[in-house]
Amino acid sequence: MNEGQVLQLASGAMMMAAKLASPFLLLSLGIGLLVSLFQSVTQIQEVTLTFVPKLAACAGVIMLGGHLMLTTFTGYVDQLFGQINVLLGS
């Protein structure tokens, strides 16, 4: 296995992690922004107020997109297992 293959595996793994984490991160960012605006307008300074909406949104992402995420990840792992002989040089 040469350096190019290692870099390709590392970049593929980072892209897969970004694809799987981005819905959670973007939704949490948006909900955090909306709740902080609500807190600014109403002058409610409760630290734990953002926890429940973010938790519910992440559960919704899992319910709506979990199958797609799991299919994407298993496809990537199947691709890696298919290349194992080439990567090990056998």
HTML snippet that shows the backbone in 3Dmol.js (N, CA, C, O; Angstrom):
<script src="https://3Dmol.org/build/3Dmol-min.js"></script>
<div id="view" style="width:600px;height:400px;position:relative"></div>
<script>
const pdb = `
ATOM      1  N   MET A   1       0.859  -1.175   0.000  1.00  0.00           N
ATOM      2  CA  MET A   1       0.000   0.000   0.000  1.00  0.00           C
ATOM      3  C   MET A   1       0.901   1.232   0.000  1.00  0.00           C
ATOM      4  O   MET A   1       1.776   1.374   0.853  1.00  0.00           O
ATOM      5  N   ASN A   2       0.679   2.102  -0.949  1.00  0.00           N
ATOM      6  CA  ASN A   2       1.529   3.284  -1.056  1.00  0.00           C
ATOM      7  C   ASN A   2       0.850   4.505  -0.431  1.00  0.00           C
ATOM      8  O   ASN A   2      -0.262   4.424   0.090  1.00  0.00           O
ATOM      9  N   GLU A   3       1.548   5.622  -0.499  1.00  0.00           N
ATOM     10  CA  GLU A   3       1.061   6.837   0.153  1.00  0.00           C
ATOM     11  C   GLU A   3      -0.218   7.367  -0.495  1.00  0.00           C
ATOM     12  O   GLU A   3      -1.088   7.908   0.188  1.00  0.00           O
ATOM     13  N   GLY A   4      -0.326   7.211  -1.793  1.00  0.00           N
ATOM     14  CA  GLY A   4      -1.520   7.675  -2.487  1.00  0.00           C
ATOM     15  C   GLY A   4      -2.772   6.935  -2.048  1.00  0.00           C
ATOM     16  O   GLY A   4      -3.836   7.535  -1.897  1.00  0.00           O
ATOM     17  N   GLN A   5      -2.644   5.629  -1.843  1.00  0.00           N
ATOM     18  CA  GLN A   5      -3.785   4.845  -1.379  1.00  0.00           C
ATOM     19  C   GLN A   5      -4.174   5.214   0.047  1.00  0.00           C
ATOM     20  O   GLN A   5      -5.357   5.271   0.382  1.00  0.00           O
ATOM     21  N   VAL A   6      -3.171   5.463   0.880  1.00  0.00           N
ATOM     22  CA  VAL A   6      -3.453   5.863   2.267  1.00  0.00           C
ATOM     23  C   VAL A   6      -4.171   7.208   2.290  1.00  0.00           C
ATOM     24  O   VAL A   6      -5.133   7.389   3.038  1.00  0.00           O
ATOM     25  N   LEU A   7      -3.706   8.148   1.472  1.00  0.00           N
ATOM     26  CA  LEU A   7      -4.360   9.456   1.413  1.00  0.00           C
ATOM     27  C   LEU A   7      -5.777   9.344   0.861  1.00  0.00           C
ATOM     28  O   LEU A   7      -6.679  10.048   1.316  1.00  0.00           O
ATOM     29  N   GLN A   8      -5.977   8.464  -0.113  1.00  0.00           N
ATOM     30  CA  GLN A   8      -7.313   8.258  -0.667  1.00  0.00           C
ATOM     31  C   GLN A   8      -8.245   7.661   0.380  1.00  0.00           C
ATOM     32  O   GLN A   8      -9.398   8.079   0.489  1.00  0.00           O
ATOM     33  N   LEU A   9      -7.759   6.685   1.155  1.00  0.00           N
ATOM     34  CA  LEU A   9      -8.580   6.107   2.222  1.00  0.00           C
ATOM     35  C   LEU A   9      -8.913   7.142   3.294  1.00  0.00           C
ATOM     36  O   LEU A   9     -10.043   7.202   3.779  1.00  0.00           O
ATOM     37  N   ALA A  10      -7.926   7.951   3.659  1.00  0.00           N
ATOM     38  CA  ALA A  10      -8.153   8.954   4.701  1.00  0.00           C
ATOM     39  C   ALA A  10      -9.134  10.021   4.228  1.00  0.00           C
ATOM     40  O   ALA A  10     -10.020  10.426   4.981  1.00  0.00           O
ATOM     41  N   SER A  11      -8.983  10.476   2.992  1.00  0.00           N
ATOM     42  CA  SER A  11      -9.910  11.498   2.499  1.00  0.00           C
ATOM     43  C   SER A  11     -11.312  10.928   2.328  1.00  0.00           C
ATOM     44  O   SER A  11     -12.295  11.623   2.586  1.00  0.00           O
ATOM     45  N   GLY A  12     -11.418   9.679   1.900  1.00  0.00           N
ATOM     46  CA  GLY A  12     -12.732   9.040   1.790  1.00  0.00           C
ATOM     47  C   GLY A  12     -13.409   8.893   3.146  1.00  0.00           C
ATOM     48  O   GLY A  12     -14.619   9.088   3.264  1.00  0.00           O
ATOM     49  N   ALA A  13     -12.630   8.550   4.169  1.00  0.00           N
ATOM     50  CA  ALA A  13     -13.190   8.416   5.514  1.00  0.00           C
ATOM     51  C   ALA A  13     -13.643   9.765   6.056  1.00  0.00           C
ATOM     52  O   ALA A  13     -14.686   9.859   6.704  1.00  0.00           O
ATOM     53  N   MET A  14     -12.863  10.809   5.793  1.00  0.00           N
ATOM     54  CA  MET A  14     -13.258  12.138   6.268  1.00  0.00           C
ATOM     55  C   MET A  14     -14.494  12.649   5.535  1.00  0.00           C
ATOM     56  O   MET A  14     -15.350  13.293   6.142  1.00  0.00           O
ATOM     57  N   MET A  15     -14.595  12.371   4.247  1.00  0.00           N
ATOM     58  CA  MET A  15     -15.786  12.773   3.499  1.00  0.00           C
ATOM     59  C   MET A  15     -17.022  12.027   3.991  1.00  0.00           C
ATOM     60  O   MET A  15     -18.103  12.609   4.089  1.00  0.00           O
ATOM     61  N   MET A  16     -16.865  10.740   4.300  1.00  0.00           N
ATOM     62  CA  MET A  16     -17.989   9.966   4.818  1.00  0.00           C
ATOM     63  C   MET A  16     -18.426  10.510   6.183  1.00  0.00           C
ATOM     64  O   MET A  16     -19.622  10.629   6.450  1.00  0.00           O
ATOM     65  N   ALA A  17     -17.470  10.835   7.034  1.00  0.00           N
ATOM     66  CA  ALA A  17     -17.809  11.403   8.339  1.00  0.00           C
ATOM     67  C   ALA A  17     -18.509  12.747   8.185  1.00  0.00           C
ATOM     68  O   ALA A  17     -19.446  13.044   8.924  1.00  0.00           O
ATOM     69  N   ALA A  18     -18.065  13.558   7.235  1.00  0.00           N
ATOM     70  CA  ALA A  18     -18.703  14.859   7.005  1.00  0.00           C
ATOM     71  C   ALA A  18     -20.125  14.690   6.472  1.00  0.00           C
ATOM     72  O   ALA A  18     -21.034  15.413   6.882  1.00  0.00           O
ATOM     73  N   LYS A  19     -20.318  13.734   5.555  1.00  0.00           N
ATOM     74  CA  LYS A  19     -21.659  13.494   5.014  1.00  0.00           C
ATOM     75  C   LYS A  19     -22.624  13.020   6.090  1.00  0.00           C
ATOM     76  O   LYS A  19     -23.790  13.413   6.095  1.00  0.00           O
ATOM     77  N   LEU A  20     -22.146  12.177   7.002  1.00  0.00           N
ATOM     78  CA  LEU A  20     -23.022  11.633   8.028  1.00  0.00           C
ATOM     79  C   LEU A  20     -23.280  12.623   9.165  1.00  0.00           C
ATOM     80  O   LEU A  20     -24.346  12.590   9.779  1.00  0.00           O
ATOM     81  N   ALA A  21     -22.327  13.495   9.449  1.00  0.00           N
ATOM     82  CA  ALA A  21     -22.475  14.417  10.573  1.00  0.00           C
ATOM     83  C   ALA A  21     -23.114  15.743  10.189  1.00  0.00           C
ATOM     84  O   ALA A  21     -23.656  16.435  11.051  1.00  0.00           O
ATOM     85  N   SER A  22     -23.062  16.109   8.915  1.00  0.00           N
ATOM     86  CA  SER A  22     -23.536  17.436   8.523  1.00  0.00           C
ATOM     87  C   SER A  22     -25.018  17.686   8.796  1.00  0.00           C
ATOM     88  O   SER A  22     -25.348  18.798   9.210  1.00  0.00           O
ATOM     89  N   PRO A  23     -25.936  16.739   8.597  1.00  0.00           N
ATOM     90  CA  PRO A  23     -27.334  17.055   8.933  1.00  0.00           C
ATOM     91  C   PRO A  23     -27.528  17.394  10.408  1.00  0.00           C
ATOM     92  O   PRO A  23     -28.279  18.308  10.747  1.00  0.00           O
ATOM     93  N   PHE A  24     -26.854  16.661  11.277  1.00  0.00           N
ATOM     94  CA  PHE A  24     -26.969  16.928  12.709  1.00  0.00           C
ATOM     95  C   PHE A  24     -26.369  18.279  13.071  1.00  0.00           C
ATOM     96  O   PHE A  24     -26.957  19.046  13.835  1.00  0.00           O
ATOM     97  N   LEU A  25     -25.202  18.562  12.521  1.00  0.00           N
ATOM     98  CA  LEU A  25     -24.521  19.808  12.861  1.00  0.00           C
ATOM     99  C   LEU A  25     -25.271  21.031  12.345  1.00  0.00           C
ATOM    100  O   LEU A  25     -25.420  22.019  13.063  1.00  0.00           O
ATOM    101  N   LEU A  26     -25.741  20.966  11.101  1.00  0.00           N
ATOM    102  CA  LEU A  26     -26.441  22.114  10.531  1.00  0.00           C
ATOM    103  C   LEU A  26     -27.778  22.364  11.226  1.00  0.00           C
ATOM    104  O   LEU A  26     -28.142  23.511  11.486  1.00  0.00           O
ATOM    105  N   LEU A  27     -28.503  21.294  11.524  1.00  0.00           N
ATOM    106  CA  LEU A  27     -29.781  21.455  12.203  1.00  0.00           C
ATOM    107  C   LEU A  27     -29.585  21.976  13.630  1.00  0.00           C
ATOM    108  O   LEU A  27     -30.340  22.836  14.085  1.00  0.00           O
ATOM    109  N   SER A  28     -28.585  21.466  14.328  1.00  0.00           N
ATOM    110  CA  SER A  28     -28.309  21.957  15.678  1.00  0.00           C
ATOM    111  C   SER A  28     -27.876  23.417  15.660  1.00  0.00           C
ATOM    112  O   SER A  28     -28.234  24.187  16.551  1.00  0.00           O
ATOM    113  N   LEU A  29     -27.109  23.791  14.648  1.00  0.00           N
ATOM    114  CA  LEU A  29     -26.702  25.189  14.513  1.00  0.00           C
ATOM    115  C   LEU A  29     -27.903  26.091  14.290  1.00  0.00           C
ATOM    116  O   LEU A  29     -28.018  27.138  14.927  1.00  0.00           O
ATOM    117  N   GLY A  30     -28.795  25.699  13.398  1.00  0.00           N
ATOM    118  CA  GLY A  30     -29.983  26.501  13.120  1.00  0.00           C
ATOM    119  C   GLY A  30     -30.905  26.622  14.313  1.00  0.00           C
ATOM    120  O   GLY A  30     -31.413  27.704  14.607  1.00  0.00           O
ATOM    121  N   ILE A  31     -31.124  25.503  15.007  1.00  0.00           N
ATOM    122  CA  ILE A  31     -32.004  25.541  16.184  1.00  0.00           C
ATOM    123  C   ILE A  31     -31.366  26.361  17.300  1.00  0.00           C
ATOM    124  O   ILE A  31     -32.056  27.106  17.995  1.00  0.00           O
ATOM    125  N   GLY A  32     -30.064  26.230  17.472  1.00  0.00           N
ATOM    126  CA  GLY A  32     -29.378  27.041  18.474  1.00  0.00           C
ATOM    127  C   GLY A  32     -29.497  28.526  18.193  1.00  0.00           C
ATOM    128  O   GLY A  32     -29.677  29.332  19.106  1.00  0.00           O
ATOM    129  N   LEU A  33     -29.394  28.879  16.923  1.00  0.00           N
ATOM    130  CA  LEU A  33     -29.538  30.287  16.534  1.00  0.00           C
ATOM    131  C   LEU A  33     -30.953  30.792  16.802  1.00  0.00           C
ATOM    132  O   LEU A  33     -31.130  31.883  17.343  1.00  0.00           O
ATOM    133  N   LEU A  34     -31.957  30.005  16.428  1.00  0.00           N
ATOM    134  CA  LEU A  34     -33.338  30.416  16.668  1.00  0.00           C
ATOM    135  C   LEU A  34     -33.661  30.535  18.156  1.00  0.00           C
ATOM    136  O   LEU A  34     -34.326  31.483  18.575  1.00  0.00           O
ATOM    137  N   VAL A  35     -33.196  29.583  18.947  1.00  0.00           N
ATOM    138  CA  VAL A  35     -33.473  29.636  20.388  1.00  0.00           C
ATOM    139  C   VAL A  35     -32.732  30.810  21.023  1.00  0.00           C
ATOM    140  O   VAL A  35     -33.267  31.462  21.920  1.00  0.00           O
ATOM    141  N   SER A  36     -31.516  31.088  20.573  1.00  0.00           N
ATOM    142  CA  SER A  36     -30.797  32.233  21.145  1.00  0.00           C
ATOM    143  C   SER A  36     -31.471  33.554  20.768  1.00  0.00           C
ATOM    144  O   SER A  36     -31.495  34.485  21.572  1.00  0.00           O
ATOM    145  N   LEU A  37     -32.018  33.642  19.553  1.00  0.00           N
ATOM    146  CA  LEU A  37     -32.789  34.834  19.199  1.00  0.00           C
ATOM    147  C   LEU A  37     -34.031  34.963  20.071  1.00  0.00           C
ATOM    148  O   LEU A  37     -34.363  36.056  20.531  1.00  0.00           O
ATOM    149  N   PHE A  38     -34.713  33.848  20.297  1.00  0.00           N
ATOM    150  CA  PHE A  38     -35.883  33.849  21.177  1.00  0.00           C
ATOM    151  C   PHE A  38     -35.510  34.274  22.592  1.00  0.00           C
ATOM    152  O   PHE A  38     -36.242  35.031  23.231  1.00  0.00           O
ATOM    153  N   GLN A  39     -34.369  33.786  23.081  1.00  0.00           N
ATOM    154  CA  GLN A  39     -33.921  34.166  24.421  1.00  0.00           C
ATOM    155  C   GLN A  39     -33.560  35.650  24.479  1.00  0.00           C
ATOM    156  O   GLN A  39     -33.804  36.308  25.491  1.00  0.00           O
ATOM    157  N   SER A  40     -32.994  36.167  23.426  1.00  0.00           N
ATOM    158  CA  SER A  40     -32.640  37.595  23.407  1.00  0.00           C
ATOM    159  C   SER A  40     -33.879  38.470  23.406  1.00  0.00           C
ATOM    160  O   SER A  40     -33.927  39.494  24.087  1.00  0.00           O
ATOM    161  N   VAL A  41     -34.881  38.062  22.640  1.00  0.00           N
ATOM    162  CA  VAL A  41     -36.103  38.862  22.550  1.00  0.00           C
ATOM    163  C   VAL A  41     -36.878  38.821  23.855  1.00  0.00           C
ATOM    164  O   VAL A  41     -37.372  39.850  24.317  1.00  0.00           O
ATOM    165  N   THR A  42     -36.987  37.644  24.452  1.00  0.00           N
ATOM    166  CA  THR A  42     -37.793  37.507  25.671  1.00  0.00           C
ATOM    167  C   THR A  42     -36.986  37.707  26.950  1.00  0.00           C
ATOM    168  O   THR A  42     -37.560  37.709  28.039  1.00  0.00           O
ATOM    169  N   GLN A  43     -35.700  37.871  26.846  1.00  0.00           N
ATOM    170  CA  GLN A  43     -34.793  38.037  27.985  1.00  0.00           C
ATOM    171  C   GLN A  43     -34.858  36.870  28.958  1.00  0.00           C
ATOM    172  O   GLN A  43     -34.677  37.048  30.162  1.00  0.00           O
ATOM    173  N   ILE A  44     -35.115  35.673  28.435  1.00  0.00           N
ATOM    174  CA  ILE A  44     -35.042  34.447  29.239  1.00  0.00           C
ATOM    175  C   ILE A  44     -33.617  33.924  29.099  1.00  0.00           C
ATOM    176  O   ILE A  44     -33.194  33.566  27.999  1.00  0.00           O
ATOM    177  N   GLN A  45     -32.884  33.878  30.184  1.00  0.00           N
ATOM    178  CA  GLN A  45     -31.497  33.433  30.138  1.00  0.00           C
ATOM    179  C   GLN A  45     -31.356  32.057  30.798  1.00  0.00           C
ATOM    180  O   GLN A  45     -30.688  31.914  31.822  1.00  0.00           O
ATOM    181  N   GLU A  46     -31.980  31.073  30.210  1.00  0.00           N
ATOM    182  CA  GLU A  46     -31.909  29.705  30.711  1.00  0.00           C
ATOM    183  C   GLU A  46     -30.959  28.915  29.810  1.00  0.00           C
ATOM    184  O   GLU A  46     -31.165  28.834  28.599  1.00  0.00           O
ATOM    185  N   VAL A  47     -29.931  28.343  30.403  1.00  0.00           N
ATOM    186  CA  VAL A  47     -28.899  27.657  29.638  1.00  0.00           C
ATOM    187  C   VAL A  47     -29.434  26.357  29.032  1.00  0.00           C
ATOM    188  O   VAL A  47     -29.043  25.985  27.925  1.00  0.00           O
ATOM    189  N   THR A  48     -30.303  25.680  29.732  1.00  0.00           N
ATOM    190  CA  THR A  48     -30.771  24.368  29.291  1.00  0.00           C
ATOM    191  C   THR A  48     -31.930  24.430  28.305  1.00  0.00           C
ATOM    192  O   THR A  48     -32.443  23.384  27.906  1.00  0.00           O
ATOM    193  N   LEU A  49     -32.352  25.608  27.903  1.00  0.00           N
ATOM    194  CA  LEU A  49     -33.503  25.753  27.017  1.00  0.00           C
ATOM    195  C   LEU A  49     -33.251  25.179  25.627  1.00  0.00           C
ATOM    196  O   LEU A  49     -34.195  24.736  24.972  1.00  0.00           O
ATOM    197  N   THR A  50     -32.024  25.174  25.168  1.00  0.00           N
ATOM    198  CA  THR A  50     -31.731  24.687  23.821  1.00  0.00           C
ATOM    199  C   THR A  50     -31.622  23.172  23.748  1.00  0.00           C
ATOM    200  O   THR A  50     -31.629  22.608  22.653  1.00  0.00           O
ATOM    201  N   PHE A  51     -31.520  22.505  24.885  1.00  0.00           N
ATOM    202  CA  PHE A  51     -31.255  21.060  24.864  1.00  0.00           C
ATOM    203  C   PHE A  51     -32.400  20.259  24.270  1.00  0.00           C
ATOM    204  O   PHE A  51     -32.165  19.417  23.403  1.00  0.00           O
ATOM    205  N   VAL A  52     -33.617  20.489  24.701  1.00  0.00           N
ATOM    206  CA  VAL A  52     -34.760  19.679  24.253  1.00  0.00           C
ATOM    207  C   VAL A  52     -35.058  19.873  22.769  1.00  0.00           C
ATOM    208  O   VAL A  52     -35.274  18.873  22.084  1.00  0.00           O
ATOM    209  N   PRO A  53     -35.086  21.093  22.226  1.00  0.00           N
ATOM    210  CA  PRO A  53     -35.322  21.219  20.779  1.00  0.00           C
ATOM    211  C   PRO A  53     -34.228  20.565  19.927  1.00  0.00           C
ATOM    212  O   PRO A  53     -34.521  19.957  18.897  1.00  0.00           O
ATOM    213  N   LYS A  54     -32.977  20.690  20.354  1.00  0.00           N
ATOM    214  CA  LYS A  54     -31.893  20.058  19.607  1.00  0.00           C
ATOM    215  C   LYS A  54     -31.995  18.541  19.669  1.00  0.00           C
ATOM    216  O   LYS A  54     -31.760  17.859  18.671  1.00  0.00           O
ATOM    217  N   LEU A  55     -32.342  18.015  20.827  1.00  0.00           N
ATOM    218  CA  LEU A  55     -32.500  16.567  20.977  1.00  0.00           C
ATOM    219  C   LEU A  55     -33.645  16.054  20.115  1.00  0.00           C
ATOM    220  O   LEU A  55     -33.515  15.015  19.469  1.00  0.00           O
ATOM    221  N   ALA A  56     -34.756  16.767  20.099  1.00  0.00           N
ATOM    222  CA  ALA A  56     -35.901  16.362  19.273  1.00  0.00           C
ATOM    223  C   ALA A  56     -35.557  16.450  17.787  1.00  0.00           C
ATOM    224  O   ALA A  56     -35.961  15.584  17.011  1.00  0.00           O
ATOM    225  N   ALA A  57     -34.830  17.466  17.387  1.00  0.00           N
ATOM    226  CA  ALA A  57     -34.448  17.606  15.985  1.00  0.00           C
ATOM    227  C   ALA A  57     -33.492  16.499  15.556  1.00  0.00           C
ATOM    228  O   ALA A  57     -33.614  15.966  14.453  1.00  0.00           O
ATOM    229  N   CYS A  58     -32.552  16.156  16.411  1.00  0.00           N
ATOM    230  CA  CYS A  58     -31.628  15.065  16.078  1.00  0.00           C
ATOM    231  C   CYS A  58     -32.359  13.731  15.998  1.00  0.00           C
ATOM    232  O   CYS A  58     -32.039  12.896  15.152  1.00  0.00           O
ATOM    233  N   ALA A  59     -33.330  13.529  16.865  1.00  0.00           N
ATOM    234  CA  ALA A  59     -34.145  12.308  16.772  1.00  0.00           C
ATOM    235  C   ALA A  59     -34.931  12.295  15.469  1.00  0.00           C
ATOM    236  O   ALA A  59     -35.080  11.244  14.846  1.00  0.00           O
ATOM    237  N   GLY A  60     -35.433  13.444  15.053  1.00  0.00           N
ATOM    238  CA  GLY A  60     -36.139  13.538  13.773  1.00  0.00           C
ATOM    239  C   GLY A  60     -35.234  13.249  12.592  1.00  0.00           C
ATOM    240  O   GLY A  60     -35.649  12.599  11.632  1.00  0.00           O
ATOM    241  N   VAL A  61     -33.994  13.731  12.654  1.00  0.00           N
ATOM    242  CA  VAL A  61     -33.037  13.449  11.580  1.00  0.00           C
ATOM    243  C   VAL A  61     -32.772  11.954  11.499  1.00  0.00           C
ATOM    244  O   VAL A  61     -32.692  11.392  10.407  1.00  0.00           O
ATOM    245  N   ILE A  62     -32.638  11.316  12.639  1.00  0.00           N
ATOM    246  CA  ILE A  62     -32.408   9.874  12.638  1.00  0.00           C
ATOM    247  C   ILE A  62     -33.618   9.133  12.078  1.00  0.00           C
ATOM    248  O   ILE A  62     -33.462   8.178  11.317  1.00  0.00           O
ATOM    249  N   MET A  63     -34.812   9.564  12.446  1.00  0.00           N
ATOM    250  CA  MET A  63     -36.015   8.886  11.951  1.00  0.00           C
ATOM    251  C   MET A  63     -36.201   9.098  10.455  1.00  0.00           C
ATOM    252  O   MET A  63     -36.574   8.169   9.740  1.00  0.00           O
ATOM    253  N   LEU A  64     -35.944  10.314   9.975  1.00  0.00           N
ATOM    254  CA  LEU A  64     -36.174  10.598   8.564  1.00  0.00           C
ATOM    255  C   LEU A  64     -35.020  10.160   7.662  1.00  0.00           C
ATOM    256  O   LEU A  64     -35.249   9.653   6.564  1.00  0.00           O
ATOM    257  N   GLY A  65     -33.799  10.350   8.115  1.00  0.00           N
ATOM    258  CA  GLY A  65     -32.658  10.078   7.246  1.00  0.00           C
ATOM    259  C   GLY A  65     -31.758   8.959   7.703  1.00  0.00           C
ATOM    260  O   GLY A  65     -30.707   8.733   7.103  1.00  0.00           O
ATOM    261  N   GLY A  66     -32.138   8.256   8.741  1.00  0.00           N
ATOM    262  CA  GLY A  66     -31.290   7.200   9.275  1.00  0.00           C
ATOM    263  C   GLY A  66     -31.039   6.080   8.285  1.00  0.00           C
ATOM    264  O   GLY A  66     -29.928   5.557   8.193  1.00  0.00           O
ATOM    265  N   HIS A  67     -32.080   5.713   7.540  1.00  0.00           N
ATOM    266  CA  HIS A  67     -31.924   4.625   6.575  1.00  0.00           C
ATOM    267  C   HIS A  67     -30.940   5.020   5.475  1.00  0.00           C
ATOM    268  O   HIS A  67     -30.096   4.217   5.078  1.00  0.00           O
ATOM    269  N   LEU A  68     -31.047   6.244   4.990  1.00  0.00           N
ATOM    270  CA  LEU A  68     -30.126   6.718   3.960  1.00  0.00           C
ATOM    271  C   LEU A  68     -28.693   6.783   4.492  1.00  0.00           C
ATOM    272  O   LEU A  68     -27.750   6.409   3.796  1.00  0.00           O
ATOM    273  N   MET A  69     -28.537   7.255   5.716  1.00  0.00           N
ATOM    274  CA  MET A  69     -27.201   7.330   6.314  1.00  0.00           C
ATOM    275  C   MET A  69     -26.596   5.942   6.485  1.00  0.00           C
ATOM    276  O   MET A  69     -25.420   5.730   6.187  1.00  0.00           O
ATOM    277  N   LEU A  70     -27.398   5.002   6.963  1.00  0.00           N
ATOM    278  CA  LEU A  70     -26.907   3.643   7.165  1.00  0.00           C
ATOM    279  C   LEU A  70     -26.564   2.984   5.838  1.00  0.00           C
ATOM    280  O   LEU A  70     -25.562   2.274   5.743  1.00  0.00           O
ATOM    281  N   THR A  71     -27.373   3.206   4.819  1.00  0.00           N
ATOM    282  CA  THR A  71     -27.101   2.651   3.491  1.00  0.00           C
ATOM    283  C   THR A  71     -25.821   3.235   2.907  1.00  0.00           C
ATOM    284  O   THR A  71     -25.025   2.514   2.305  1.00  0.00           O
ATOM    285  N   THR A  72     -25.625   4.524   3.080  1.00  0.00           N
ATOM    286  CA  THR A  72     -24.409   5.179   2.589  1.00  0.00           C
ATOM    287  C   THR A  72     -23.176   4.623   3.288  1.00  0.00           C
ATOM    288  O   THR A  72     -22.163   4.340   2.648  1.00  0.00           O
ATOM    289  N   PHE A  73     -23.266   4.470   4.592  1.00  0.00           N
ATOM    290  CA  PHE A  73     -22.120   3.978   5.355  1.00  0.00           C
ATOM    291  C   PHE A  73     -21.810   2.525   5.035  1.00  0.00           C
ATOM    292  O   PHE A  73     -20.644   2.169   4.867  1.00  0.00           O
ATOM    293  N   THR A  74     -22.828   1.679   4.946  1.00  0.00           N
ATOM    294  CA  THR A  74     -22.573   0.270   4.632  1.00  0.00           C
ATOM    295  C   THR A  74     -22.045   0.112   3.210  1.00  0.00           C
ATOM    296  O   THR A  74     -21.242  -0.785   2.952  1.00  0.00           O
ATOM    297  N   GLY A  75     -22.478   0.962   2.289  1.00  0.00           N
ATOM    298  CA  GLY A  75     -21.916   0.934   0.936  1.00  0.00           C
ATOM    299  C   GLY A  75     -20.442   1.273   0.928  1.00  0.00           C
ATOM    300  O   GLY A  75     -19.660   0.658   0.203  1.00  0.00           O
ATOM    301  N   TYR A  76     -20.061   2.250   1.733  1.00  0.00           N
ATOM    302  CA  TYR A  76     -18.648   2.635   1.831  1.00  0.00           C
ATOM    303  C   TYR A  76     -17.819   1.506   2.450  1.00  0.00           C
ATOM    304  O   TYR A  76     -16.717   1.214   1.985  1.00  0.00           O
ATOM    305  N   VAL A  77     -18.345   0.881   3.487  1.00  0.00           N
ATOM    306  CA  VAL A  77     -17.623  -0.219   4.136  1.00  0.00           C
ATOM    307  C   VAL A  77     -17.527  -1.417   3.200  1.00  0.00           C
ATOM    308  O   VAL A  77     -16.481  -2.064   3.148  1.00  0.00           O
ATOM    309  N   ASP A  78     -18.577  -1.726   2.467  1.00  0.00           N
ATOM    310  CA  ASP A  78     -18.524  -2.810   1.482  1.00  0.00           C
ATOM    311  C   ASP A  78     -17.476  -2.529   0.412  1.00  0.00           C
ATOM    312  O   ASP A  78     -16.769  -3.438  -0.021  1.00  0.00           O
ATOM    313  N   GLN A  79     -17.377  -1.280  -0.011  1.00  0.00           N
ATOM    314  CA  GLN A  79     -16.362  -0.898  -0.988  1.00  0.00           C
ATOM    315  C   GLN A  79     -14.960  -1.114  -0.416  1.00  0.00           C
ATOM    316  O   GLN A  79     -14.072  -1.605  -1.111  1.00  0.00           O
ATOM    317  N   LEU A  80     -14.766  -0.747   0.851  1.00  0.00           N
ATOM    318  CA  LEU A  80     -13.456  -0.954   1.477  1.00  0.00           C
ATOM    319  C   LEU A  80     -13.120  -2.430   1.600  1.00  0.00           C
ATOM    320  O   LEU A  80     -11.990  -2.838   1.332  1.00  0.00           O
ATOM    321  N   PHE A  81     -14.095  -3.232   2.004  1.00  0.00           N
ATOM    322  CA  PHE A  81     -13.846  -4.666   2.124  1.00  0.00           C
ATOM    323  C   PHE A  81     -13.600  -5.307   0.760  1.00  0.00           C
ATOM    324  O   PHE A  81     -12.864  -6.288   0.662  1.00  0.00           O
ATOM    325  N   GLY A  82     -14.207  -4.762  -0.288  1.00  0.00           N
ATOM    326  CA  GLY A  82     -13.957  -5.261  -1.628  1.00  0.00           C
ATOM    327  C   GLY A  82     -12.555  -4.955  -2.114  1.00  0.00           C
ATOM    328  O   GLY A  82     -12.021  -5.676  -2.956  1.00  0.00           O
ATOM    329  N   GLN A  83     -11.952  -3.899  -1.599  1.00  0.00           N
ATOM    330  CA  GLN A  83     -10.605  -3.497  -2.007  1.00  0.00           C
ATOM    331  C   GLN A  83      -9.521  -4.024  -1.091  1.00  0.00           C
ATOM    332  O   GLN A  83      -8.358  -3.653  -1.253  1.00  0.00           O
ATOM    333  N   ILE A  84      -9.856  -4.874  -0.135  1.00  0.00           N
ATOM    334  CA  ILE A  84      -8.880  -5.257   0.879  1.00  0.00           C
ATOM    335  C   ILE A  84      -7.704  -6.024   0.284  1.00  0.00           C
ATOM    336  O   ILE A  84      -6.570  -5.857   0.734  1.00  0.00           O
ATOM    337  N   ASN A  85      -7.951  -6.851  -0.708  1.00  0.00           N
ATOM    338  CA  ASN A  85      -6.840  -7.583  -1.335  1.00  0.00           C
ATOM    339  C   ASN A  85      -5.905  -6.643  -2.079  1.00  0.00           C
ATOM    340  O   ASN A  85      -4.688  -6.821  -2.034  1.00  0.00           O
ATOM    341  N   VAL A  86      -6.451  -5.649  -2.760  1.00  0.00           N
ATOM    342  CA  VAL A  86      -5.629  -4.693  -3.481  1.00  0.00           C
ATOM    343  C   VAL A  86      -4.844  -3.831  -2.505  1.00  0.00           C
ATOM    344  O   VAL A  86      -3.671  -3.535  -2.735  1.00  0.00           O
ATOM    345  N   LEU A  87      -5.496  -3.426  -1.407  1.00  0.00           N
ATOM    346  CA  LEU A  87      -4.831  -2.555  -0.445  1.00  0.00           C
ATOM    347  C   LEU A  87      -3.714  -3.268   0.302  1.00  0.00           C
ATOM    348  O   LEU A  87      -2.699  -2.654   0.629  1.00  0.00           O
ATOM    349  N   LEU A  88      -3.887  -4.538   0.570  1.00  0.00           N
ATOM    350  CA  LEU A  88      -2.851  -5.281   1.282  1.00  0.00           C
ATOM    351  C   LEU A  88      -1.767  -5.805   0.360  1.00  0.00           C
ATOM    352  O   LEU A  88      -0.737  -6.297   0.824  1.00  0.00           O
ATOM    353  N   GLY A  89      -1.990  -5.704  -0.937  1.00  0.00           N
ATOM    354  CA  GLY A  89      -0.984  -6.126  -1.889  1.00  0.00           C
ATOM    355  C   GLY A  89      -0.934  -7.619  -2.116  1.00  0.00           C
ATOM    356  O   GLY A  89       0.085  -8.134  -2.576  1.00  0.00           O
ATOM    357  N   SER A  90      -1.997  -8.325  -1.809  1.00  0.00           N
ATOM    358  CA  SER A  90      -2.013  -9.788  -1.990  1.00  0.00           C
ATOM    359  C   SER A  90      -2.433 -10.165  -3.390  1.00  0.00           C
ATOM    360  O   SER A  90      -2.501 -11.350  -3.716  1.00  0.00           O
TER     361      SER A  90
END
`;
const viewer = $3Dmol.createViewer("view");
viewer.addModel(pdb, "pdb");
viewer.setStyle({}, {cartoon: {color: "spectrum"}});
viewer.zoomTo();
viewer.render();
</script>
